Amino acid sequence: MWGLVLLLHGVSAMSDPLLSEETKTRRTLSRFKIDNPDNKICWERHGVDGFISVIDTHNHFRPFGGPPVPFFEYLQWMIDHGLLFSTMFGIGQLLEKRNQDDPDCCYYLHCPTLNYTVVPNPENDRLNAEDFTKKYKGNSSLEDTIHLLLSVTFPNLQKPEKISKNFNELEHTFPNAFRWAGEINVFKHALASNGFFDQERVTEKMIEAGRLDKLFNTLSDKKWPTTLHSDLGCDNYDDVPVNIDPRNSLSGCEIPTEELRAASQNHGWWKDMLEVYYHSFFDKQNKPRTTFSKVQHLKVWDTLLSRYKNLTVVWAHLGLSKELRDLHPNIHAHILRKLFQRHDNLHADVSWDVLAKQNLMNHDGSKKVSDLHTDTHTDFNEDVEFLFNSSDVDQIREDLHQTWMVHEGLVRSKGSVTGPTHSMAIYLELFHEYPDRFLTGTDFVASLGQKHLYPGTMNKNGCMKDIPNHARQLTDTSSINMFFDDETFRKIVLGENFFRITQLSDIYAAPPVCGDSVLPLEAVIGIGVGVGVLVLVLLLVLIYVLCARGRDGGTNFSRVNENQNAATTNV
């Protein structure tokens, strides 16, 4: 039966393939199994094996409302697009209608009123567990093709006393099935129109009183990686129409008065955390500025991480969102560094195509390094003294652009990003400094809500996903992989980090990276000018490389000795 499903869905997927047949043939679980000879075959990251992620640690098999993509069909999309490992998230909340006669909705921003509340519910977890235990486990052909980890997603931290009953029922009904937790919301401003902040907020007081202990201590004891969504803060509600419902108490990114008072009283903590960036958010009198809304949840987040030091945390989307667009990347990178230094078990996923299209890979020629400069960015003011080295950042971005041009044809044909930004140039240093802390993911939601059945209240187009949607989101979220040095690529993209935190490292290991450094054609020709008597030899090598390894629009690849500490040219 599974073979027939593969064949039928493989035909439709192959009509517009993301990966070549040769690439797909080389992308197998055997490449990652420790005792298999295939594990010794080096990964040609700029060649036939490619840079598209093989692991999706943030993957929603079910939507907020409406039907999902059928299980076998969705697995086929993933397999056709080269994914070998994936979490199996539901979505831990469902949309509940207050008035049963209102139109149905499959996505919260299609019905942004308090008549449609997003309510934690274990139903998606139950349905996922049924698919996992009845359709996946015991199916040797599937288990030999893709490795799935089932996640429990329903816990509501705003009402923690109600978690245990559902948790125990799931574990009793599906023993030994779950191996991950999350995505669980700590703060999510995207849900502001649907009642998220009408409930009790997670606070330092709640955490310190131990109200989350039962859940997080259990997850710590089980050693389950736990994906937590916690926005650092908020600077806009452009995509979240909080004013559409007059009952909504929010009109923008307001901060409760007591939280502002506490920030001022505890300004020493903020000064220690933010260091040279302190006055971006506090004035000389240690009062929070309006920009403080961008980092308003940082102390609560740090308090949670501090209390549960043994919990393996995966911070979803680096703490960013559409509701936090304009935090200076230098400041955000600094916050990540400080948190990594404080919390050994903190990791972050670079999931969600919004991160790529909003922050990392949306350079279209009109964006300038001056957009991040002291004269223009909102995080600078008369009290700020930190420097921004625009010339260095601009040069690094130009170097990244050379690598981008190697793969631009593939990315533009399947994805929607337009090239590395100056922000990406800043974040790249962080990825290389902490290569053990990051994971790949798409944040794809496998939804099939048809427009006429799920119109919502905003005349939207339903929630229909197809194979090109998945290819695009996987391509966009994978696009930053091309810039990593080889060690970072092996840890983040090829799974060293994933295998370690999931306790799979006794079964799976990342294959070695071949050591390909990307060199644009002009650079390769430039090398030949000064070599004198070696010109002829160099030309012969170039001809060989062009024939054997040319990819994506005529750019050359130069082999670097595998034993060297090779890196892509952006380093």
KAVEN-V49626 format. One record per helix or strand of 3 or more residues. SS is the DSSP state (H for helix, E for strand). FROM is the first residue (numbers start at 1). TO is the last residue. If there is no record, write none. Layout:
SS,FROM,TO / SS,FROM,TO
This chain:
H,2,16 / H,21,26 / H,29,32 / H,37,40 / H,71,80 / E,85,89 / E,93,97 / H,108,110 / E,116,120 / H,123,136 / H,140,143 / E,147,152 / H,157,173 / E,178,187 / H,189,194 / H,196,198 / H,204,208 / H,213,222 / E,225,230 / H,242,244 / H,257,265 / H,267,280 / H,290,295 / H,298,307 / E,313,315 / H,316,319 / H,329,342 / E,346,349 / H,353,360 / H,369,372 / H,390,414 / H,422,433 / H,435,437 / E,447,449 / H,467,483 / H,486,492 / H,496,501 / E,516,518 / H,521,529 / H,532,549 / E,557,559
